[in-house]
Amino acid sequence: NAGVMQNPRHLVRRRGQEARLRCSPMKGHSHVYWYRQLPEEGLKFMVYLQKENIIDESGMPKERFSAEFPKEGPSILRIQQVVRGDSAAYFCASSPEPGTSYEQYFGPGTRLTVT
Amino acid sequence: GDSVTQMEGPVTLSEEAFLTINCTYTATGYPSLFWYVQYPGEGLQLLLKATKADDKGSNKGFEATYRKETTSFHLEKGSVQVSDSAVYFCALSGSGNTGKLIFGQGTTLQVKP
């Protein structure tokens, strides 16, 4: 059973460009979480999605950031018009069900660098 | 709001030394508590967890006890190995039972032979 997959692993964008980060959850998992890790900081929750639904986006910046988890295909975190402050590691995690009874399995992350 | 505070690193120890990484939390309600480990270039892996007061989580020689009276969940290991070198994150489950996690800032552990 393959683990959580994220691609690309490294992404370089110039200011003003768009960044698309992909996350394929583990097989059988329909719940996806996105977290951001800024340099020298812990992970911060961004958004929680189920298939075709955003359940909790309380950690998402109000502008330029969006996320989706379509019926088919990976979850996508999209950052429009990137700025240097968006440089961070973005981690995706998946679980078979929500709540703390079920472990979240993390992907290796996408490291975004904005130049 | 809910938050987690960990001791600052890096923590540098010799092999076979005793490890303690302090973690305290602030939360409404009764969160579950977790320790995650991150090896270089990899994602986070769940190390152990505790879901209610006085529970002890344990795995691979690591232990942590959920102390409600001191709002703490300190990580301990009796004898560390070089292979334990990693970043350790304390976390709690956020409110609403959606499973979202609130993390501390992480503590880097370096174990020297």
gemmi code that builds the backbone of each chain (N, CA, C; Angstrom):
import gemmi

chains = {
    "A": [
        ("ASN", (0.860, -1.190, 0.000), (0.000, 0.000, 0.000), (0.890, 1.232, 0.000)),
        ("ALA", (0.871, 1.959, -1.107), (1.712, 3.138, -1.193), (1.263, 4.151, -0.157)),
        ("GLY", (2.226, 4.934, 0.321), (1.916, 5.973, 1.278), (1.330, 7.194, 0.596)),
        ("VAL", (1.231, 8.277, 1.365), (0.742, 9.539, 0.812), (1.802, 10.092, -0.137)),
        ("MET", (1.374, 10.464, -1.315), (2.316, 10.970, -2.310), (2.064, 12.445, -2.565)),
        ("GLN", (3.145, 13.171, -2.628), (3.050, 14.594, -2.942), (3.989, 14.911, -4.091)),
        ("ASN", (3.533, 15.753, -4.993), (4.430, 16.219, -6.040), (4.039, 17.621, -6.470)),
        ("PRO", (5.047, 18.383, -6.898), (6.459, 17.996, -6.900), (7.049, 18.037, -5.495)),
        ("ARG", (8.216, 17.486, -5.328), (8.885, 17.556, -4.023), (9.500, 18.932, -3.805)),
        ("HIS", (9.962, 19.517, -4.883), (10.539, 20.863, -4.816), (9.938, 21.677, -5.952)),
        ("LEU", (9.587, 22.920, -5.639), (8.962, 23.789, -6.627), (9.529, 25.188, -6.466)),
        ("VAL", (10.020, 25.743, -7.559), (10.548, 27.104, -7.531), (9.648, 27.958, -8.411)),
        ("ARG", (9.178, 29.057, -7.859), (8.330, 29.984, -8.598), (8.843, 31.404, -8.385)),
        ("ARG", (8.669, 32.239, -9.421), (8.984, 33.655, -9.280), (7.760, 34.364, -8.723)),
        ("ARG", (7.992, 35.462, -8.076), (6.893, 36.255, -7.522), (5.851, 36.537, -8.598)),
        ("GLY", (4.585, 36.364, -8.243), (3.507, 36.619, -9.179), (3.029, 35.396, -9.935)),
        ("GLN", (3.813, 34.324, -9.935), (3.388, 33.104, -10.634), (2.422, 32.309, -9.757)),
        ("GLU", (1.895, 31.247, -10.339), (0.992, 30.355, -9.606), (1.735, 29.083, -9.208)),
        ("ALA", (1.389, 28.564, -8.057), (1.949, 27.285, -7.607), (0.806, 26.294, -7.402)),
        ("ARG", (0.979, 25.083, -7.928), (0.005, 24.001, -7.733), (0.700, 22.824, -7.076)),
        ("LEU", (0.193, 22.454, -5.920), (0.776, 21.352, -5.160), (-0.244, 20.210, -5.138)),
        ("ARG", (0.248, 19.009, -5.399), (-0.647, 17.864, -5.507), (-0.422, 16.867, -4.378)),
        ("CYS", (-1.511, 16.258, -3.968), (-1.455, 15.263, -2.898), (-2.359, 14.094, -3.238)),
        ("SER", (-1.777, 12.903, -3.308), (-2.564, 11.683, -3.493), (-2.612, 10.950, -2.169)),
        ("PRO", (-3.790, 10.830, -1.563), (-3.866, 10.169, -0.258), (-3.616, 8.675, -0.386)),
        ("MET", (-3.454, 8.054, 0.763), (-3.316, 6.603, 0.775), (-4.587, 5.967, 0.235)),
        ("LYS", (-4.437, 4.780, -0.320), (-5.577, 4.067, -0.878), (-6.617, 3.840, 0.208)),
        ("GLY", (-7.850, 4.176, -0.108), (-8.924, 3.980, 0.859), (-9.155, 5.155, 1.781)),
        ("HIS", (-8.295, 6.170, 1.698), (-8.460, 7.357, 2.541), (-9.213, 8.431, 1.778)),
        ("SER", (-10.260, 8.971, 2.396), (-11.045, 10.006, 1.720), (-11.007, 11.335, 2.469)),
        ("HIS", (-10.073, 11.449, 3.444), (-9.956, 12.684, 4.223), (-8.541, 13.204, 4.089)),
        ("VAL", (-8.425, 14.473, 3.697), (-7.124, 15.071, 3.425), (-6.965, 16.361, 4.222)),
        ("TYR", (-5.780, 16.530, 4.792), (-5.430, 17.736, 5.545), (-4.192, 18.351, 4.899)),
        ("TRP", (-4.165, 19.667, 4.823), (-2.969, 20.383, 4.371), (-2.414, 21.208, 5.528)),
        ("TYR", (-1.084, 21.159, 5.668), (-0.376, 21.933, 6.690), (0.774, 22.678, 6.026)),
        ("ARG", (1.133, 23.813, 6.609), (2.270, 24.581, 6.113), (3.316, 24.708, 7.228)),
        ("GLN", (4.561, 24.524, 6.854), (5.666, 24.664, 7.797), (6.586, 25.774, 7.321)),
        ("LEU", (6.523, 26.901, 8.011), (7.434, 27.990, 7.698), (8.790, 27.700, 8.322)),
        ("PRO", (9.853, 28.306, 7.804), (11.188, 28.049, 8.353), (11.244, 28.265, 9.855)),
        ("GLU", (11.835, 27.313, 10.547), (12.032, 27.375, 12.005), (10.722, 27.377, 12.794)),
        ("GLU", (9.646, 26.942, 12.185), (8.365, 26.893, 12.893), (7.757, 25.514, 12.781)),
        ("GLY", (6.759, 25.277, 13.601), (6.009, 24.036, 13.518), (5.015, 24.079, 12.376)),
        ("LEU", (4.308, 22.973, 12.200), (3.309, 22.910, 11.143), (2.048, 23.647, 11.572)),
        ("LYS", (1.455, 24.358, 10.618), (0.204, 25.060, 10.874), (-0.884, 24.484, 9.986)),
        ("PHE", (-2.011, 24.139, 10.588), (-3.143, 23.612, 9.844), (-3.650, 24.653, 8.858)),
        ("MET", (-3.967, 24.182, 7.640), (-4.529, 25.086, 6.643), (-5.979, 24.735, 6.323)),
        ("VAL", (-6.191, 23.474, 5.881), (-7.515, 23.112, 5.387), (-7.713, 21.616, 5.523)),
        ("TYR", (-9.001, 21.232, 5.709), (-9.391, 19.835, 5.798), (-10.480, 19.597, 4.759)),
        ("LEU", (-10.261, 18.579, 3.925), (-11.204, 18.294, 2.853), (-11.607, 16.829, 2.859)),
        ("GLN", (-12.830, 16.602, 2.476), (-13.284, 15.276, 2.075), (-13.518, 15.324, 0.571)),
        ("LYS", (-13.794, 14.194, -0.012), (-14.037, 14.171, -1.460), (-15.117, 15.205, -1.829)),
        ("GLU", (-14.733, 16.143, -2.668), (-15.635, 17.162, -3.241), (-16.157, 18.166, -2.205)),
        ("ASN", (-15.642, 18.142, -0.999), (-16.113, 19.081, 0.025), (-14.961, 19.663, 0.824)),
        ("ILE", (-15.042, 20.959, 1.100), (-14.136, 21.596, 2.060), (-14.856, 21.617, 3.400)),
        ("ILE", (-14.286, 20.985, 4.393), (-14.944, 20.864, 5.686), (-14.501, 21.974, 6.641)),
        ("ASP", (-13.215, 22.279, 6.638), (-12.678, 23.271, 7.566), (-11.531, 23.988, 6.872)),
        ("GLU", (-11.712, 25.248, 6.586), (-10.640, 26.029, 5.949), (-10.214, 27.183, 6.861)),
        ("SER", (-10.333, 26.973, 8.148), (-10.051, 28.046, 9.103), (-8.598, 28.491, 9.110)),
        ("GLY", (-7.693, 27.676, 8.591), (-6.283, 28.041, 8.569), (-5.794, 28.578, 7.239)),
        ("MET", (-6.679, 28.701, 6.301), (-6.288, 29.172, 4.967), (-6.231, 30.695, 4.943)),
        ("PRO", (-5.173, 31.261, 4.366), (-5.182, 32.706, 4.129), (-6.395, 33.077, 3.281)),
        ("LYS", (-6.915, 34.275, 3.528), (-8.181, 34.662, 2.883), (-8.034, 34.875, 1.394)),
        ("GLU", (-6.857, 35.261, 0.968), (-6.662, 35.569, -0.446), (-5.583, 34.669, -1.030)),
        ("ARG", (-5.690, 34.410, -2.309), (-4.695, 33.750, -3.152), (-4.597, 32.239, -2.939)),
        ("PHE", (-5.092, 31.721, -1.854), (-4.986, 30.286, -1.569), (-6.336, 29.612, -1.782)),
        ("SER", (-6.296, 28.433, -2.397), (-7.508, 27.632, -2.540), (-7.120, 26.162, -2.544)),
        ("ALA", (-8.090, 25.319, -2.226), (-7.832, 23.879, -2.196), (-9.052, 23.146, -2.715)),
        ("GLU", (-8.791, 21.996, -3.299), (-9.874, 21.153, -3.775), (-9.483, 19.687, -3.644)),
        ("PHE", (-10.489, 18.840, -3.600), (-10.278, 17.393, -3.548), (-11.401, 16.788, -4.385)),
        ("PRO", (-11.161, 16.660, -5.685), (-12.226, 16.209, -6.579), (-12.550, 14.729, -6.396)),
        ("LYS", (-13.656, 14.345, -6.986), (-14.090, 12.958, -6.895), (-13.024, 12.015, -7.443)),
        ("GLU", (-12.396, 12.416, -8.508), (-11.319, 11.629, -9.100), (-10.039, 12.463, -9.097)),
        ("GLY", (-8.945, 11.846, -8.761), (-7.676, 12.549, -8.826), (-7.212, 13.073, -7.489)),
        ("PRO", (-6.035, 13.698, -7.498), (-5.430, 14.136, -6.233), (-6.080, 15.398, -5.686)),
        ("SER", (-5.752, 15.690, -4.452), (-6.101, 16.983, -3.866), (-5.091, 18.010, -4.368)),
        ("ILE", (-5.553, 19.217, -4.607), (-4.711, 20.284, -5.130), (-4.760, 21.471, -4.168)),
        ("LEU", (-3.585, 21.967, -3.814), (-3.468, 23.243, -3.102), (-2.911, 24.240, -4.105)),
        ("ARG", (-3.643, 25.303, -4.320), (-3.289, 26.275, -5.346), (-2.980, 27.613, -4.692)),
        ("ILE", (-1.849, 28.176, -5.066), (-1.460, 29.488, -4.557), (-1.272, 30.412, -5.752)),
        ("GLN", (-2.098, 31.413, -5.826), (-1.997, 32.356, -6.938), (-1.097, 33.521, -6.564)),
        ("GLN", (-0.421, 34.077, -7.553), (0.403, 35.280, -7.378), (1.298, 35.146, -6.152)),
        ("VAL", (2.150, 34.152, -6.179), (2.972, 33.856, -5.009), (3.857, 35.031, -4.634)),
        ("VAL", (4.110, 35.129, -3.317), (5.023, 36.127, -2.760), (6.089, 35.384, -1.959)),
        ("ARG", (7.183, 36.130, -1.625), (8.296, 35.466, -0.940), (7.859, 34.814, 0.370)),
        ("GLY", (6.883, 35.404, 1.045), (6.415, 34.856, 2.309), (5.698, 33.523, 2.170)),
        ("ASP", (5.402, 33.108, 0.939), (4.774, 31.792, 0.722), (5.809, 30.675, 0.721)),
        ("SER", (7.088, 31.027, 0.707), (8.139, 30.006, 0.721), (8.037, 29.194, 2.012)),
        ("ALA", (7.850, 27.905, 1.863), (7.617, 27.036, 3.012), (7.573, 25.601, 2.520)),
        ("ALA", (7.467, 24.681, 3.491), (7.183, 23.286, 3.155), (5.699, 23.048, 3.378)),
        ("TYR", (5.055, 22.446, 2.417), (3.622, 22.176, 2.496), (3.428, 20.663, 2.589)),
        ("PHE", (2.784, 20.250, 3.668), (2.568, 18.830, 3.910), (1.095, 18.488, 3.787)),
        ("CYS", (0.863, 17.337, 3.233), (-0.471, 16.781, 3.114), (-0.532, 15.540, 4.003)),
        ("ALA", (-1.668, 15.326, 4.617), (-1.880, 14.115, 5.410), (-3.242, 13.542, 5.053)),
        ("SER", (-3.382, 12.238, 5.175), (-4.680, 11.624, 4.906), (-5.046, 10.659, 6.018)),
        ("SER", (-6.335, 10.414, 6.144), (-6.824, 9.443, 7.122), (-8.079, 8.782, 6.557)),
        ("PRO", (-8.405, 7.587, 7.057), (-9.592, 6.908, 6.541), (-10.889, 7.527, 7.038)),
        ("GLU", (-10.823, 8.136, 8.227), (-11.987, 8.781, 8.824), (-11.489, 10.015, 9.560)),
        ("PRO", (-12.352, 10.971, 9.875), (-11.911, 12.135, 10.632), (-11.816, 11.809, 12.118)),
        ("GLY", (-11.330, 12.758, 12.883), (-11.253, 12.571, 14.321), (-9.933, 11.965, 14.742)),
        ("THR", (-9.708, 11.966, 16.024), (-8.399, 11.583, 16.532), (-8.247, 10.092, 16.751)),
        ("SER", (-9.276, 9.323, 16.519), (-9.130, 7.875, 16.639), (-8.344, 7.296, 15.473)),
        ("TYR", (-8.197, 8.072, 14.424), (-7.553, 7.576, 13.217), (-6.285, 8.362, 12.965)),
        ("GLU", (-5.203, 7.638, 12.747), (-3.914, 8.280, 12.529), (-3.913, 9.018, 11.210)),
        ("GLN", (-3.272, 10.183, 11.210), (-3.031, 10.894, 9.962), (-1.677, 10.457, 9.428)),
        ("TYR", (-1.644, 10.085, 8.168), (-0.414, 9.678, 7.501), (0.063, 10.832, 6.627)),
        ("PHE", (1.302, 11.232, 6.861), (1.840, 12.412, 6.187), (2.632, 12.033, 4.942)),
        ("GLY", (2.542, 12.895, 3.942), (3.404, 12.793, 2.784), (4.756, 13.432, 3.062)),
        ("PRO", (5.690, 13.336, 2.093), (7.042, 13.862, 2.285), (7.119, 15.371, 2.154)),
        ("GLY", (6.051, 16.010, 1.685), (6.032, 17.461, 1.594), (6.476, 17.994, 0.243)),
        ("THR", (6.027, 19.204, -0.043), (6.509, 19.972, -1.197), (7.176, 21.227, -0.656)),
        ("ARG", (8.435, 21.421, -1.046), (9.150, 22.602, -0.605), (9.082, 23.664, -1.682)),
        ("LEU", (8.335, 24.721, -1.377), (8.123, 25.815, -2.320), (9.103, 26.931, -2.030)),
        ("THR", (9.798, 27.354, -3.063), (10.709, 28.490, -2.951), (10.245, 29.557, -3.927)),
        ("VAL", (10.014, 30.747, -3.414), (9.599, 31.867, -4.259), (10.770, 32.829, -4.387)),
        ("THR", (11.172, 33.069, -5.616), (12.342, 33.938, -5.844), (11.910, 35.326, -6.321)),
    ],
    "B": [
        ("GLY", (-6.842, 30.773, 21.911), (-7.064, 29.514, 21.202), (-6.117, 28.446, 21.679)),
        ("ASP", (-6.316, 27.255, 21.156), (-5.462, 26.127, 21.515), (-4.029, 26.342, 21.043)),
        ("SER", (-3.079, 25.884, 21.841), (-1.675, 26.050, 21.450), (-0.818, 25.003, 22.136)),
        ("VAL", (0.382, 24.805, 21.569), (1.356, 23.851, 22.105), (2.705, 24.545, 22.179)),
        ("THR", (3.393, 24.355, 23.302), (4.718, 24.944, 23.480), (5.716, 23.840, 23.795)),
        ("GLN", (6.806, 23.795, 23.039), (7.849, 22.805, 23.261), (9.136, 23.498, 23.676)),
        ("MET", (10.002, 22.740, 24.350), (11.309, 23.280, 24.675), (12.090, 23.530, 23.393)),
        ("GLU", (12.890, 24.577, 23.424), (13.656, 24.918, 22.233), (14.831, 23.973, 22.078)),
        ("GLY", (15.207, 23.745, 20.840), (16.381, 22.928, 20.580), (17.503, 23.784, 20.029)),
        ("PRO", (18.527, 23.168, 19.482), (18.657, 21.721, 19.425), (19.066, 21.117, 20.771)),
        ("VAL", (18.657, 19.883, 20.951), (19.081, 19.101, 22.094), (20.161, 18.147, 21.607)),
        ("THR", (21.315, 18.211, 22.208), (22.436, 17.359, 21.807), (22.785, 16.421, 22.950)),
        ("LEU", (22.761, 15.130, 22.665), (23.041, 14.114, 23.679), (24.035, 13.094, 23.149)),
        ("SER", (24.695, 12.439, 24.065), (25.535, 11.303, 23.704), (24.676, 10.046, 23.669)),
        ("GLU", (25.112, 9.090, 22.860), (24.393, 7.820, 22.779), (24.231, 7.220, 24.174)),
        ("GLU", (23.048, 6.641, 24.408), (22.659, 5.989, 25.665), (22.276, 6.985, 26.764)),
        ("ALA", (22.273, 8.254, 26.488), (21.826, 9.231, 27.480), (20.310, 9.211, 27.603)),
        ("PHE", (19.822, 9.802, 28.714), (18.385, 9.915, 28.952), (17.850, 11.162, 28.255)),
        ("LEU", (16.689, 11.009, 27.631), (16.094, 12.117, 26.877), (14.801, 12.578, 27.535)),
        ("THR", (14.652, 13.890, 27.655), (13.367, 14.502, 27.978), (13.172, 15.688, 27.044)),
        ("ILE", (12.036, 15.742, 26.387), (11.636, 16.921, 25.613), (10.312, 17.398, 26.200)),
        ("ASN", (10.329, 18.617, 26.726), (9.144, 19.138, 27.399), (8.107, 19.659, 26.418)),
        ("CYS", (6.854, 19.424, 26.763), (5.733, 19.913, 25.964), (4.598, 20.290, 26.900)),
        ("THR", (4.096, 21.506, 26.765), (2.915, 21.929, 27.507), (1.887, 22.448, 26.522)),
        ("TYR", (0.639, 22.442, 26.936), (-0.411, 22.826, 26.003), (-1.443, 23.704, 26.689)),
        ("THR", (-2.187, 24.409, 25.857), (-3.362, 25.165, 26.281), (-4.502, 24.743, 25.376)),
        ("ALA", (-5.598, 24.319, 25.977), (-6.720, 23.859, 25.157), (-8.013, 23.949, 25.932)),
        ("THR", (-9.086, 24.143, 25.205), (-10.415, 24.015, 25.794), (-10.844, 22.567, 25.604)),
        ("GLY", (-11.613, 22.072, 26.519), (-12.059, 20.699, 26.386), (-10.964, 19.707, 26.719)),
        ("TYR", (-11.068, 18.536, 26.113), (-10.158, 17.441, 26.434), (-9.528, 16.899, 25.157)),
        ("PRO", (-8.453, 17.545, 24.718), (-7.859, 17.122, 23.445), (-7.100, 15.814, 23.580)),
        ("SER", (-6.870, 15.162, 22.470), (-5.888, 14.086, 22.406), (-4.523, 14.710, 22.154)),
        ("LEU", (-3.486, 14.033, 22.619), (-2.122, 14.549, 22.512), (-1.254, 13.571, 21.741)),
        ("PHE", (-0.298, 14.108, 20.983), (0.502, 13.307, 20.075), (1.966, 13.749, 20.105)),
        ("TRP", (2.843, 12.812, 19.809), (4.213, 13.123, 19.432), (4.459, 12.564, 18.039)),
        ("TYR", (4.969, 13.447, 17.153), (5.357, 13.053, 15.810), (6.864, 13.218, 15.668)),
        ("VAL", (7.464, 12.437, 14.779), (8.891, 12.528, 14.507), (9.086, 12.753, 13.005)),
        ("GLN", (10.039, 13.610, 12.691), (10.342, 13.919, 11.290), (11.827, 13.692, 11.047)),
        ("TYR", (12.134, 12.718, 10.210), (13.518, 12.469, 9.810), (13.846, 13.349, 8.608)),
        ("PRO", (15.105, 13.649, 8.401), (15.487, 14.579, 7.325), (14.893, 14.197, 5.980)),
        ("GLY", (14.254, 15.168, 5.344), (13.716, 14.959, 4.012), (12.449, 14.146, 3.940)),
        ("GLU", (11.892, 13.812, 5.084), (10.689, 12.972, 5.098), (9.503, 13.694, 5.728)),
        ("GLY", (8.348, 13.087, 5.587), (7.159, 13.601, 6.259), (7.139, 13.171, 7.717)),
        ("LEU", (6.109, 13.606, 8.418), (5.995, 13.281, 9.835), (5.441, 11.870, 10.015)),
        ("GLN", (5.925, 11.217, 11.064), (5.407, 9.905, 11.433), (4.892, 9.969, 12.866)),
        ("LEU", (3.751, 9.358, 13.092), (3.224, 9.320, 14.442), (4.122, 8.436, 15.313)),
        ("LEU", (4.580, 8.980, 16.440), (5.426, 8.231, 17.354), (4.582, 7.595, 18.471)),
        ("LEU", (3.713, 8.394, 19.078), (2.831, 7.885, 20.119), (1.713, 8.883, 20.371)),
        ("LYS", (0.677, 8.415, 21.064), (-0.431, 9.307, 21.360), (-1.098, 8.895, 22.671)),
        ("ALA", (-1.866, 9.832, 23.233), (-2.674, 9.566, 24.421), (-3.977, 10.331, 24.277)),
        ("THR", (-5.067, 9.689, 24.594), (-6.365, 10.294, 24.307), (-7.091, 10.821, 25.539)),
        ("LYS", (-6.612, 10.484, 26.750), (-7.270, 11.033, 27.935), (-6.271, 11.156, 29.065)),
        ("ALA", (-6.674, 11.907, 30.080), (-5.786, 12.194, 31.211), (-5.261, 10.914, 31.842)),
        ("ASP", (-3.971, 10.939, 32.173), (-3.235, 9.855, 32.829), (-2.899, 8.703, 31.884)),
        ("ASP", (-3.337, 8.775, 30.637), (-2.916, 7.771, 29.657), (-1.423, 7.909, 29.403)),
        ("LYS", (-0.758, 6.794, 29.180), (0.646, 6.812, 28.779), (0.746, 6.236, 27.382)),
        ("GLY", (1.305, 7.023, 26.459), (1.610, 6.511, 25.134), (3.047, 6.019, 25.105)),
        ("SER", (3.299, 4.947, 24.353), (4.658, 4.434, 24.279), (4.883, 3.758, 22.939)),
        ("ASN", (6.143, 3.845, 22.467), (6.496, 3.238, 21.184), (8.011, 3.338, 21.020)),
        ("LYS", (8.635, 2.281, 20.602), (10.078, 2.258, 20.293), (10.925, 2.777, 21.450)),
        ("GLY", (10.499, 2.553, 22.677), (11.261, 2.998, 23.837), (10.926, 4.400, 24.289)),
        ("PHE", (10.147, 5.127, 23.519), (9.705, 6.464, 23.898), (8.404, 6.366, 24.702)),
        ("GLU", (8.240, 7.286, 25.660), (7.033, 7.334, 26.463), (6.622, 8.778, 26.700)),
        ("ALA", (5.310, 8.981, 26.893), (4.814, 10.286, 27.310), (3.501, 10.065, 28.042)),
        ("THR", (3.296, 10.806, 29.139), (2.084, 10.660, 29.944), (1.267, 11.939, 29.883)),
        ("TYR", (0.004, 11.801, 29.634), (-0.937, 12.914, 29.541), (-1.247, 13.402, 30.960)),
        ("ARG", (-0.716, 14.580, 31.320), (-0.896, 15.138, 32.657), (-1.819, 16.343, 32.563)),
        ("LYS", (-3.066, 16.148, 32.963), (-4.029, 17.230, 32.846), (-3.750, 18.330, 33.866)),
        ("GLU", (-3.290, 17.934, 35.057), (-3.101, 18.920, 36.124), (-1.978, 19.899, 35.800)),
        ("THR", (-0.996, 19.449, 35.024), (0.101, 20.346, 34.642), (0.040, 20.685, 33.151)),
        ("THR", (-1.014, 20.264, 32.482), (-1.186, 20.452, 31.020), (0.114, 20.158, 30.283)),
        ("SER", (0.645, 18.961, 30.513), (1.928, 18.605, 29.918), (1.868, 17.229, 29.281)),
        ("PHE", (2.820, 16.989, 28.378), (2.922, 15.704, 27.676), (4.387, 15.542, 27.288)),
        ("HIS", (5.247, 15.431, 28.282), (6.694, 15.400, 28.057), (7.125, 14.061, 27.451)),
        ("LEU", (8.023, 14.119, 26.480), (8.529, 12.917, 25.813), (9.806, 12.457, 26.512)),
        ("GLU", (9.911, 11.151, 26.779), (11.088, 10.610, 27.448), (11.556, 9.333, 26.770)),
        ("LYS", (12.873, 9.115, 26.849), (13.441, 7.840, 26.427), (14.651, 7.565, 27.300)),
        ("GLY", (14.758, 6.345, 27.766), (15.787, 6.020, 28.729), (17.192, 5.983, 28.149)),
        ("SER", (17.325, 5.618, 26.875), (18.656, 5.443, 26.290), (18.554, 5.730, 24.797)),
        ("VAL", (19.024, 6.911, 24.396), (18.863, 7.294, 22.994), (19.959, 6.680, 22.130)),
        ("GLN", (19.640, 6.538, 20.850), (20.574, 6.023, 19.860), (20.809, 7.090, 18.788)),
        ("VAL", (21.884, 6.923, 18.045), (22.182, 7.867, 16.960), (21.010, 7.942, 15.988)),
        ("SER", (20.361, 6.816, 15.768), (19.240, 6.759, 14.824), (18.007, 7.526, 15.308)),
        ("ASP", (17.996, 7.979, 16.539), (16.885, 8.789, 17.059), (17.023, 10.257, 16.672)),
        ("SER", (18.136, 10.627, 16.082), (18.337, 12.012, 15.661), (17.263, 12.398, 14.649)),
        ("ALA", (16.515, 13.435, 14.967), (15.361, 13.838, 14.156), (14.766, 15.094, 14.787)),
        ("VAL", (13.674, 15.561, 14.180), (12.904, 16.654, 14.781), (11.630, 16.054, 15.381)),
        ("TYR", (11.323, 16.434, 16.607), (10.173, 15.880, 17.318), (9.134, 16.986, 17.525)),
        ("PHE", (7.890, 16.657, 17.179), (6.798, 17.616, 17.291), (5.742, 17.103, 18.257)),
        ("CYS", (5.378, 17.951, 19.196), (4.233, 17.693, 20.064), (3.000, 18.320, 19.411)),
        ("ALA", (1.857, 17.671, 19.526), (0.647, 18.186, 18.877), (-0.585, 17.819, 19.679)),
        ("LEU", (-1.635, 18.586, 19.488), (-2.923, 18.244, 20.079), (-3.997, 18.312, 19.011)),
        ("SER", (-5.072, 17.615, 19.294), (-6.190, 17.639, 18.355), (-6.986, 18.906, 18.570)),
        ("GLY", (-7.282, 19.617, 17.489), (-8.043, 20.834, 17.585), (-9.496, 20.561, 17.928)),
        ("SER", (-10.192, 21.621, 18.280), (-11.598, 21.477, 18.645), (-12.442, 21.115, 17.432)),
        ("GLY", (-13.583, 20.540, 17.637), (-14.497, 20.212, 16.552), (-14.397, 18.788, 16.074)),
        ("ASN", (-13.447, 18.026, 16.586), (-13.315, 16.606, 16.241), (-13.207, 16.365, 14.743)),
        ("THR", (-12.613, 17.306, 14.015), (-12.354, 17.063, 12.603), (-11.038, 16.348, 12.404)),
        ("GLY", (-10.241, 16.266, 13.455), (-8.947, 15.614, 13.365), (-7.802, 16.563, 13.085)),
        ("LYS", (-8.084, 17.850, 12.854), (-6.961, 18.751, 12.567), (-6.047, 18.826, 13.773)),
        ("LEU", (-4.760, 18.959, 13.506), (-3.746, 18.945, 14.547), (-3.140, 20.333, 14.727)),
        ("ILE", (-2.836, 20.661, 15.990), (-2.128, 21.895, 16.318), (-0.766, 21.497, 16.858)),
        ("PHE", (0.287, 21.985, 16.204), (1.646, 21.530, 16.498), (2.434, 22.560, 17.296)),
        ("GLY", (3.372, 22.064, 18.089), (4.418, 22.898, 18.639), (5.451, 23.192, 17.559)),
        ("GLN", (6.462, 23.961, 17.924), (7.422, 24.431, 16.926), (8.477, 23.397, 16.566)),
        ("GLY", (8.487, 22.285, 17.281), (9.459, 21.227, 16.985), (10.740, 21.380, 17.778)),
        ("THR", (11.334, 20.252, 18.132), (12.608, 20.220, 18.848), (13.552, 19.290, 18.111)),
        ("THR", (14.700, 19.821, 17.708), (15.688, 19.010, 17.003), (16.544, 18.260, 18.018)),
        ("LEU", (16.647, 16.959, 17.834), (17.483, 16.114, 18.679), (18.671, 15.629, 17.861)),
        ("GLN", (19.866, 15.835, 18.392), (21.089, 15.312, 17.780), (21.736, 14.367, 18.778)),
        ("VAL", (21.938, 13.132, 18.354), (22.580, 12.146, 19.214), (23.945, 11.817, 18.626)),
        ("LYS", (24.981, 11.980, 19.436), (26.346, 11.741, 18.970), (26.853, 10.406, 19.515)),
        ("PRO", (27.609, 9.696, 18.659), (28.117, 8.386, 19.095), (29.147, 8.519, 20.221)),
    ],
}
model = gemmi.Model(1)
for chain_id, residues in chains.items():
    chain = gemmi.Chain(chain_id)
    for i, (resn, *xyz) in enumerate(residues, 1):
        res = gemmi.Residue()
        res.name, res.seqid = resn, gemmi.SeqId(i, " ")
        for name, pos in zip(("N", "CA", "C"), xyz):
            atom = gemmi.Atom()
            atom.name, atom.element = name, gemmi.Element(name[0])
            atom.pos, atom.b_iso = gemmi.Position(*pos), 0.0
            res.add_atom(atom)
        chain.add_residue(res)
    model.add_chain(chain)
structure = gemmi.Structure()
structure.add_model(model)
structure.setup_entities()
